Amino acid sequence: MFTIVKQVVNWEDNLYIIKRTLKEDTFPADFAQEYKDYIGADVILKKNGLYYFCQKIEEAQLVEEEQYV
């Protein structure tokens, strides 16, 4: 058995899963948008020379309420 570890970041009162992290100096900036779409990320954050390709965690919604008797 193995464990999958996901990094989560809080940005502008939303939670995001970090899908990929790439160094800014080794990744062409003009390719960032295309790469974001390719990996299915919602937003690109940049901090301390790194690009963070992130996917927003949507709020949980009640689909159907079950009644227990």
C-alpha positions in Angstrom: 0.0 0.0 0.0 1.2 3.5 -0.6 0.2 7.0 0.3 -0.4 9.9 -2.1 0.6 13.2 -0.7 -1.0 16.4 -2.1 0.1 19.9 -1.3 -2.6 22.4 -0.8 -2.3 26.1 -0.8 -4.8 28.8 0.4 -4.9 31.8 -2.0 -7.6 34.5 -1.9 -9.8 32.5 0.5 -9.8 29.4 -1.8 -8.0 26.1 -1.5 -5.9 24.8 -4.4 -4.1 21.5 -5.0 -0.6 22.0 -6.4 -0.5 19.8 -9.5 3.0 20.8 -10.7 5.9 23.0 -9.5 8.4 24.2 -12.0 11.4 26.6 -11.7 10.8 29.9 -13.5 14.3 30.0 -15.0 13.9 26.6 -16.6 10.4 27.0 -18.0 9.5 29.3 -20.9 6.9 31.9 -19.7 5.1 31.9 -23.1 4.4 28.2 -22.7 2.9 28.5 -19.3 -0.8 28.9 -20.4 -0.6 26.0 -22.8 1.0 23.8 -20.2 -1.7 24.8 -17.6 -4.4 23.7 -20.0 -2.5 20.5 -20.8 -2.3 19.3 -17.2 -5.8 20.6 -16.3 -4.8 23.3 -13.9 -7.1 26.2 -13.1 -4.5 28.8 -12.1 -0.8 29.5 -12.2 0.8 31.1 -9.1 4.3 32.4 -9.1 6.5 32.9 -6.0 10.2 32.8 -5.1 11.2 31.8 -8.7 8.7 29.0 -9.0 5.5 28.4 -11.0 2.8 26.6 -9.1 0.2 25.0 -11.4 -2.9 24.6 -9.2 -6.4 23.1 -9.4 -9.2 24.7 -7.3 -10.8 22.6 -4.6 -14.6 23.1 -5.1 -16.8 23.4 -2.0 -18.7 20.3 -1.1 -22.4 20.4 -2.0 -25.2 18.3 -0.6 -26.4 16.2 -3.5 -29.2 14.3 -1.8 -30.2 14.2 1.8 -31.0 10.7 3.1 -33.5 10.2 5.9 -32.8 7.5 8.4 -35.7 6.2 10.5 
